[in-house]
Amino acid sequence: MQPNPPVPHTATVDAKGVHVTTAAGKSRTYSSGEVINLTQVIDLAEGAATLCQSSSEKCLELVDESTQLAADCDVLIAEITEKGVGANLIGKCEHLKEQLDLQAAAAKKFHDQIQGGEEACRTASQNAEVRHGGIFRAVADSPLTKPAERDFYNAR
Protein backbone atom coordinates (compact mmCIF):
# COMPACT_ATOMS: atom_id res chain seq x y z
CA MET A 1 0.00 0.00 0.00
CA GLN A 2 1.51 3.32 -1.07
CA PRO A 3 1.23 6.28 1.28
CA ASN A 4 -0.51 9.40 0.10
CA PRO A 5 1.84 11.90 -1.54
CA PRO A 6 2.91 14.83 0.65
CA VAL A 7 0.70 17.90 0.50
CA PRO A 8 2.47 21.26 0.84
CA HIS A 9 1.65 23.43 3.85
CA THR A 10 1.06 27.16 3.56
CA ALA A 11 2.98 29.49 5.83
CA THR A 12 3.22 33.14 6.83
CA VAL A 13 5.74 34.92 9.02
CA ASP A 14 5.27 37.63 11.62
CA ALA A 15 7.10 38.75 14.74
CA LYS A 16 5.74 35.76 16.71
CA GLY A 17 7.08 33.11 14.34
CA VAL A 18 6.11 31.10 11.28
CA HIS A 19 2.37 30.30 11.12
CA VAL A 20 1.67 27.10 9.20
CA THR A 21 -1.67 25.86 7.92
CA THR A 22 -1.96 22.25 6.75
CA ALA A 23 -4.12 21.03 3.89
CA ALA A 24 -6.56 19.76 6.53
CA GLY A 25 -6.91 23.31 7.91
CA LYS A 26 -4.96 22.80 11.15
CA SER A 27 -2.71 25.67 12.23
CA ARG A 28 0.54 25.74 14.16
CA THR A 29 3.19 28.37 14.89
CA TYR A 30 6.87 27.42 14.61
CA SER A 31 9.64 29.34 16.34
CA SER A 32 12.80 30.20 14.46
CA GLY A 33 14.56 27.41 16.35
CA GLU A 34 12.00 24.88 15.14
CA VAL A 35 12.45 26.03 11.54
CA ILE A 36 16.20 25.62 11.90
CA ASN A 37 15.71 22.14 13.42
CA LEU A 38 13.44 21.21 10.52
CA THR A 39 16.12 22.17 7.99
CA GLN A 40 18.68 20.19 9.97
CA VAL A 41 16.44 17.10 9.94
CA ILE A 42 16.07 17.37 6.16
CA ASP A 43 19.84 17.78 5.79
CA LEU A 44 20.47 14.79 8.10
CA ALA A 45 18.13 12.61 6.06
CA GLU A 46 20.01 13.56 2.89
CA GLY A 47 23.33 12.86 4.63
CA ALA A 48 22.10 9.45 5.78
CA ALA A 49 20.99 8.65 2.22
CA THR A 50 24.43 9.56 0.90
CA LEU A 51 26.08 7.36 3.55
CA CYS A 52 23.75 4.50 2.62
CA GLN A 53 24.66 4.91 -1.03
CA SER A 54 28.41 4.68 -0.37
CA SER A 55 27.90 1.70 1.97
CA SER A 56 25.79 -0.01 -0.67
CA GLU A 57 28.55 0.47 -3.24
CA LYS A 58 31.12 -1.00 -0.81
CA CYS A 59 28.88 -4.05 -0.36
CA LEU A 60 28.80 -4.58 -4.12
CA GLU A 61 32.59 -4.32 -4.22
CA LEU A 62 32.76 -6.96 -1.49
CA VAL A 63 30.42 -9.23 -3.46
CA ASP A 64 32.68 -8.93 -6.52
CA GLU A 65 35.85 -9.50 -4.51
CA SER A 66 34.43 -12.53 -2.68
CA THR A 67 33.17 -14.03 -5.93
CA GLN A 68 36.58 -13.56 -7.55
CA LEU A 69 38.39 -15.12 -4.57
CA ALA A 70 35.95 -18.06 -4.59
CA ALA A 71 36.71 -18.59 -8.30
CA ASP A 72 40.43 -18.48 -7.48
CA CYS A 73 39.82 -21.18 -4.84
CA ASP A 74 38.18 -23.36 -7.49
CA VAL A 75 41.26 -23.02 -9.69
CA LEU A 76 43.55 -23.76 -6.73
CA ILE A 77 41.51 -26.84 -5.78
CA ALA A 78 41.75 -28.13 -9.36
CA GLU A 79 45.53 -27.59 -9.41
CA ILE A 80 46.00 -29.31 -6.05
CA THR A 81 43.84 -32.23 -7.20
CA GLU A 82 45.94 -32.61 -10.39
CA LYS A 83 49.17 -32.77 -8.39
CA GLY A 84 47.71 -35.29 -5.97
CA VAL A 85 48.68 -33.30 -2.90
CA GLY A 86 47.10 -34.05 0.52
CA ALA A 87 43.36 -34.16 1.07
CA ASN A 88 43.65 -31.83 4.08
CA LEU A 89 44.79 -28.98 1.85
CA ILE A 90 41.91 -29.57 -0.54
CA GLY A 91 39.47 -29.65 2.39
CA LYS A 92 40.82 -26.34 3.71
CA CYS A 93 40.48 -24.73 0.26
CA GLU A 94 36.92 -26.03 -0.10
CA HIS A 95 36.05 -24.65 3.34
CA LEU A 96 37.56 -21.28 2.38
CA LYS A 97 35.52 -21.26 -0.85
CA GLU A 98 32.33 -22.01 1.09
CA GLN A 99 33.06 -19.13 3.49
CA LEU A 100 33.71 -16.78 0.56
CA ASP A 101 30.40 -17.81 -1.03
CA LEU A 102 28.62 -17.11 2.29
CA GLN A 103 30.37 -13.75 2.55
CA ALA A 104 29.28 -12.80 -0.97
CA ALA A 105 25.68 -13.78 -0.20
CA ALA A 106 25.69 -11.78 3.05
CA ALA A 107 27.18 -8.73 1.32
CA LYS A 108 24.49 -8.95 -1.38
CA LYS A 109 21.80 -9.16 1.32
CA PHE A 110 23.24 -6.12 3.11
CA HIS A 111 23.43 -4.25 -0.19
CA ASP A 112 19.71 -4.84 -0.77
CA GLN A 113 18.81 -3.79 2.78
CA ILE A 114 20.97 -0.67 2.64
CA GLN A 115 19.41 0.31 -0.67
CA GLY A 116 16.01 0.16 1.01
CA GLY A 117 17.32 2.42 3.78
CA GLU A 118 18.72 4.86 1.25
CA GLU A 119 15.38 5.03 -0.54
CA ALA A 120 13.57 5.61 2.77
CA CYS A 121 15.94 8.45 3.73
CA ARG A 122 15.64 10.14 0.34
CA THR A 123 11.84 9.80 0.40
CA ALA A 124 11.65 11.27 3.91
CA SER A 125 13.85 14.18 2.89
CA GLN A 126 11.91 14.87 -0.30
CA ASN A 127 8.54 14.61 1.46
CA ALA A 128 9.70 17.03 4.15
CA GLU A 129 10.94 19.46 1.46
CA VAL A 130 7.59 19.31 -0.33
CA ARG A 131 5.46 19.43 2.80
CA HIS A 132 7.44 22.09 4.66
CA GLY A 133 8.90 24.03 1.73
CA GLY A 134 6.27 26.71 2.29
CA ILE A 135 7.79 27.38 5.70
CA PHE A 136 11.21 28.03 4.18
CA ARG A 137 9.76 30.24 1.44
CA ALA A 138 7.73 32.19 4.01
CA VAL A 139 10.87 32.82 6.05
CA ALA A 140 12.83 33.91 2.99
CA ASP A 141 9.99 36.14 1.68
CA SER A 142 9.02 37.57 5.06
CA PRO A 143 8.76 41.35 5.53
CA LEU A 144 10.94 40.64 8.57
CA THR A 145 13.53 39.33 6.15
CA LYS A 146 16.87 40.27 7.59
CA PRO A 147 16.90 38.27 10.84
CA ALA A 148 14.69 35.50 9.45
CA GLU A 149 16.71 35.10 6.27
CA ARG A 150 20.00 35.15 8.14
CA ASP A 151 18.88 32.38 10.49
CA PHE A 152 17.36 30.43 7.64
CA TYR A 153 20.40 30.56 5.37
CA ASN A 154 22.90 30.03 8.16
CA ALA A 155 21.11 26.80 9.06
CA ARG A 156 21.21 25.51 5.48
C-alpha positions as CSV (number, residue, x, y, z in Angstrom):
1,M,0.0,0.0,0.0
2,Q,1.5,3.3,-1.1
3,P,1.2,6.3,1.3
4,N,-0.5,9.4,0.1
5,P,1.8,11.9,-1.5
6,P,2.9,14.8,0.6
7,V,0.7,17.9,0.5
8,P,2.5,21.3,0.8
9,H,1.6,23.4,3.9
10,T,1.1,27.2,3.6
11,A,3.0,29.5,5.8
12,T,3.2,33.1,6.8
13,V,5.7,34.9,9.0
14,D,5.3,37.6,11.6
15,A,7.1,38.7,14.7
16,K,5.7,35.8,16.7
17,G,7.1,33.1,14.3
18,V,6.1,31.1,11.3
19,H,2.4,30.3,11.1
20,V,1.7,27.1,9.2
21,T,-1.7,25.9,7.9
22,T,-2.0,22.3,6.8
23,A,-4.1,21.0,3.9
24,A,-6.6,19.8,6.5
25,G,-6.9,23.3,7.9
26,K,-5.0,22.8,11.1
27,S,-2.7,25.7,12.2
28,R,0.5,25.7,14.2
29,T,3.2,28.4,14.9
30,Y,6.9,27.4,14.6
31,S,9.6,29.3,16.3
32,S,12.8,30.2,14.5
33,G,14.6,27.4,16.3
34,E,12.0,24.9,15.1
35,V,12.5,26.0,11.5
36,I,16.2,25.6,11.9
37,N,15.7,22.1,13.4
38,L,13.4,21.2,10.5
39,T,16.1,22.2,8.0
40,Q,18.7,20.2,10.0
41,V,16.4,17.1,9.9
42,I,16.1,17.4,6.2
43,D,19.8,17.8,5.8
44,L,20.5,14.8,8.1
45,A,18.1,12.6,6.1
46,E,20.0,13.6,2.9
47,G,23.3,12.9,4.6
48,A,22.1,9.5,5.8
49,A,21.0,8.7,2.2
50,T,24.4,9.6,0.9
51,L,26.1,7.4,3.6
52,C,23.7,4.5,2.6
53,Q,24.7,4.9,-1.0
54,S,28.4,4.7,-0.4
55,S,27.9,1.7,2.0
56,S,25.8,0.0,-0.7
57,E,28.5,0.5,-3.2
58,K,31.1,-1.0,-0.8
59,C,28.9,-4.0,-0.4
60,L,28.8,-4.6,-4.1
61,E,32.6,-4.3,-4.2
62,L,32.8,-7.0,-1.5
63,V,30.4,-9.2,-3.5
64,D,32.7,-8.9,-6.5
65,E,35.9,-9.5,-4.5
66,S,34.4,-12.5,-2.7
67,T,33.2,-14.0,-5.9
68,Q,36.6,-13.6,-7.5
69,L,38.4,-15.1,-4.6
70,A,36.0,-18.1,-4.6
71,A,36.7,-18.6,-8.3
72,D,40.4,-18.5,-7.5
73,C,39.8,-21.2,-4.8
74,D,38.2,-23.4,-7.5
75,V,41.3,-23.0,-9.7
76,L,43.5,-23.8,-6.7
77,I,41.5,-26.8,-5.8
78,A,41.8,-28.1,-9.4
79,E,45.5,-27.6,-9.4
80,I,46.0,-29.3,-6.1
81,T,43.8,-32.2,-7.2
82,E,45.9,-32.6,-10.4
83,K,49.2,-32.8,-8.4
84,G,47.7,-35.3,-6.0
85,V,48.7,-33.3,-2.9
86,G,47.1,-34.0,0.5
87,A,43.4,-34.2,1.1
88,N,43.6,-31.8,4.1
89,L,44.8,-29.0,1.9
90,I,41.9,-29.6,-0.5
91,G,39.5,-29.6,2.4
92,K,40.8,-26.3,3.7
93,C,40.5,-24.7,0.3
94,E,36.9,-26.0,-0.1
95,H,36.0,-24.6,3.3
96,L,37.6,-21.3,2.4
97,K,35.5,-21.3,-0.9
98,E,32.3,-22.0,1.1
99,Q,33.1,-19.1,3.5
100,L,33.7,-16.8,0.6
101,D,30.4,-17.8,-1.0
102,L,28.6,-17.1,2.3
103,Q,30.4,-13.7,2.5
104,A,29.3,-12.8,-1.0
105,A,25.7,-13.8,-0.2
106,A,25.7,-11.8,3.1
107,A,27.2,-8.7,1.3
108,K,24.5,-9.0,-1.4
109,K,21.8,-9.2,1.3
110,F,23.2,-6.1,3.1
111,H,23.4,-4.2,-0.2
112,D,19.7,-4.8,-0.8
113,Q,18.8,-3.8,2.8
114,I,21.0,-0.7,2.6
115,Q,19.4,0.3,-0.7
116,G,16.0,0.2,1.0
117,G,17.3,2.4,3.8
118,E,18.7,4.9,1.2
119,E,15.4,5.0,-0.5
120,A,13.6,5.6,2.8
121,C,15.9,8.5,3.7
122,R,15.6,10.1,0.3
123,T,11.8,9.8,0.4
124,A,11.6,11.3,3.9
125,S,13.9,14.2,2.9
126,Q,11.9,14.9,-0.3
127,N,8.5,14.6,1.5
128,A,9.7,17.0,4.1
129,E,10.9,19.5,1.5
130,V,7.6,19.3,-0.3
131,R,5.5,19.4,2.8
132,H,7.4,22.1,4.7
133,G,8.9,24.0,1.7
134,G,6.3,26.7,2.3
135,I,7.8,27.4,5.7
136,F,11.2,28.0,4.2
137,R,9.8,30.2,1.4
138,A,7.7,32.2,4.0
139,V,10.9,32.8,6.1
140,A,12.8,33.9,3.0
141,D,10.0,36.1,1.7
142,S,9.0,37.6,5.1
143,P,8.8,41.4,5.5
144,L,10.9,40.6,8.6
145,T,13.5,39.3,6.1
146,K,16.9,40.3,7.6
147,P,16.9,38.3,10.8
148,A,14.7,35.5,9.4
149,E,16.7,35.1,6.3
150,R,20.0,35.2,8.1
151,D,18.9,32.4,10.5
152,F,17.4,30.4,7.6
153,Y,20.4,30.6,5.4
154,N,22.9,30.0,8.2
155,A,21.1,26.8,9.1
156,R,21.2,25.5,5.5
